[in-house]
Amino acid sequence: MDTLYHSPHPDRGAVRVTIGEESRAGRAAVCTVHVGKAVEEVASGGAMEALFVPGEYDLLAHNCPAGITVSGTVASVTRLADGTLEPSPGELRADRARVSVPADDTLHATVILAPLTRRLTVRFTVTGGGDLAAIASVDASLTGVAPAVDMATATLQGDPARVKPVFVKAITPVADGSQTLLTAEMNLTGIVAGSRQVLVVTITDTDGQQVARETDITALLSTFNDGSTPLYLDADLELMTGADFGFTITGWENGEGGTGDAV
């Protein structure tokens, strides 16, 4: 009697991957899938070309955003020419699971690509009598940032690195007029445990005068690795221009309700 098989691969199993709707909103419905030693780019609803010996496997699915390179299961933020990290790469998302691939059948796996990076926005409300037009440039750096993450374990990798956030001016309406903000957005894999997060802001005026202010924001970022929703750090930047050119940063607050002072 002939044996009735359910697939063209009776001694192997196939894997078909669907990207959950929670992961697809506003994003390309394609991900890179790791099953055993096989690594393939798969569109949502598509099957991997590889067939598998029946058994248990670790499945990892992730996107490949700009500004991040992937080697094996480790995703690393791109290093710029000066050695600092790309401050705002694309959002890295991944899912992992232990799956059982059956013989003579197809495993249907749905992946929900959860964020592995977190957006950090620093917002300075500009106060004082200084003339914003007198500012020629604003430079900044932040220390203690993780350069990579192992997506298979969701653990941070690498020595503390530095990013250089880019500040831009924005004018927002308020009840009695408008306020000027200096805002910088970063997208980070995380903060290296045990390291200090020091933010240095340097403002140069049109006469070439330059003033730098250093702030230890380690306490404000102490829970950064615990979440994935955007985090905001707000402070007041009092600007003085002219012969007494300079600035101070005070009144730090974060989006999780913490507060602190500039050091």
VOSE-626055 format. One record per residue (C-alpha): residue in one letter; y, x, z. Coordinates in steps of 0.05 Angstrom, whole numbers, plus 32768, in hexadecimal, padded with zeros to 4 digits. Each point is the difference from the previous one (the first is absolute). Layout:
N
AYXZ...
//
This chain:
263
M800080008000D8045801A7FEET8030800E8039L80407FD77FFCY803E802B800DH80467FE7800ES8025803A7FDEP7FF880377FCCH7FFA8032803AP7FC47FE8802AD7FFD8040802AR804B80088008G803A7FD8801BA80467FF47FE4V80427FF98024R80377FD07FEBV804480058023T80347FCA800AI80448011801CG80147FCB8033E803E7FD77FF3E8021801E803ES800080437FDCR80147FE97FBAA80437FDF800CG803280277FD7R7FCF80397FF4A7FD280157FC7A7FBA7FE3800AV7FDD80437FF5C7FE4802F8035T7FD7803F8005V7FBC7FF3801EH7FD280328023V7FB77FED800AG7FD3803A8013K801180387FCFA801A7FD07FCBV804C7FFB7FF9E801C7FCF7FCCE80407FDA7FF1V7FEF7FB68000A80297FC37FEES7FFB7FC5802FG7FC17FD97FF0G7FE2803A7FD9A7FBE8025800BM7FF7804A800AE7FDD80237FC7A7FD380268030L7FBF7FE18019F7FE5800F8045V7FBE800C8022P7FF97FC68031G8019800F8045E803C8009802EY8040801F7FE6D8047800D8018L80317FDC7FD2L804980167FFCA80347FDE7FD3H804880167FF9N803C80007FD2C8020803F7FE3P804B7FF9800BA8035802F7FE3G8011803B802DI7FBA8005801DT7FC480287FE7V7FB87FF38012S7FC98033800AG7FBE7FE28015T80147FCE8036V803F80258016A80437FE67FE7S803980348004V804A7FF47FF7T801E802A7FC7R802380408016L8044800C7FE1A801880447FE7D802080108043G7FBF7FF28026T80167FBD801DL7FD97FC07FF4E80157FCB7FCEP80277FD2802FS7FEF7FBE7FE0P7FBE7FFF7FDAG7FE07FBF7FEBE7FDB7FD58033L7FB9801A800CR7FCD7FC9800CA7FB58004800ED7FC37FDC8019R7FBC801B8017A7FBE7FE18012R7FB6800E8009V7FDB7FDA7FCAS7FB77FF37FEDV7FF180057FB5P7FC27FD67FEDA7FCE80107FCAD7FFF7FD67FC0D80427FDE8014T804B80098007L8026800A8040H80417FD97FFEA80338023802DT80467FE5800FV803180358017I80417FF48025L802D803C7FF5A802580098041P803D802F8005L7FF480488015T804A80127FFBR803A7FE48026R80487FF87FEBL8035801E802ET80497FEF7FF5V803980248024R80417FD98000F8043801B8019T80397FD0800AV803E80297FF1T80387FF88033G804080258011G803D800D7FD6G7FE180327FD0D80087FF97FB5L7FBD7FF77FDDA801E801A7FC0A800880438023I7FB480088004A7FE5802D7FC9S7FB77FFD8014V7FCF7FEB8036D7FC180298009A7FC87FF48032S7FBB80168016L7FCA7FE4802ET7FC9802A801FG7FBA7FF0801AV7FE97FD57FC6A7FB67FFD7FECP7FF580197FB9A7FBD7FDE7FF2V7FCE7FCB8016D7FB57FFD7FF9M7FF77FBA7FE4A7FB67FFD8013T80118004804AA804A7FED8000T800F80418025L803D802C7FF4Q7FF680467FE4G802780417FFDD803580258027P80447FE18010A802C7FFE7FC2R80487FF17FF1V80207FCB7FD4K80487FFD7FE8P80177FB78002V80347FED7FCCF803B7FDA801DV80277FCE7FD6K803E7FD88010A7FFC7FB48003I80357FCD8013T7FE67FC18021P80277FC18013V80097FEE804AA80247FC68021D804480228002G7FFD80277FBFS7FCF80367FEDQ7FDE803D801CT7FEC80417FE0L7FBA80198008L7FE180437FEFT7FB77FF07FF3A7FC280297FF1E7FBB7FE57FF1M7FC080288009N7FB67FEE7FF6L7FD48029802DT7FB58008800CG80108008804AI8019802D8037V7FD8803D8018A7FEA7FF48048G801F80318031S803780167FD0R804B7FF48007Q80267FD57FCFV804580207FF9L80327FE17FD0V8037802E7FE9V803A7FE07FDBT8033802D7FDDI80417FE47FE3T802D80297FD2D80467FE97FF0T8027800B7FC0D8023803D801EG7FBD8022800BQ7FFF7FF5804CQ7FB97FF58018V7FE77FE28041A7FB77FF68015R7FE57FD48038E7FB98006801AT7FDC7FC58021D7FBC80008021I7FE37FBC7FEDT7FB9800F8018A80027FC88033L801B7FCE7FCDL7FC5800F7FD2S7FCA80048036T7FDE7FC07FE7F800B800D7FB6N7FB5800B7FF3D7FEE7FBF8022G80197FD17FCAS800D7FF67FB6T803C7FD27FFDP804380207FEEL80238022803AY804C80058006L802780338028D80497FEC800AA803A8028801DD804B80067FFEL801F803A7FDAE8048800C8014L802380267FC9M803F802A8007T801F80207FC2G803B802E7FF3A800F803C802CD7FD27FE48036F7FC67FF47FD1G7FBF7FEE8023F7FD37FC88016T7FD57FE88039I7FC17FD68001T7FF47FD1803BG7FDF7FBF8014W7FBB800A7FE1E7FD37FC27FFCN7FBF7FF37FDBG7FE27FC27FE2E7FCB7FFD8036G80347FF78037G800480488018T80428024800DG801780478008D803B802F7FFCA801080387FD1V7FF28046801B
//
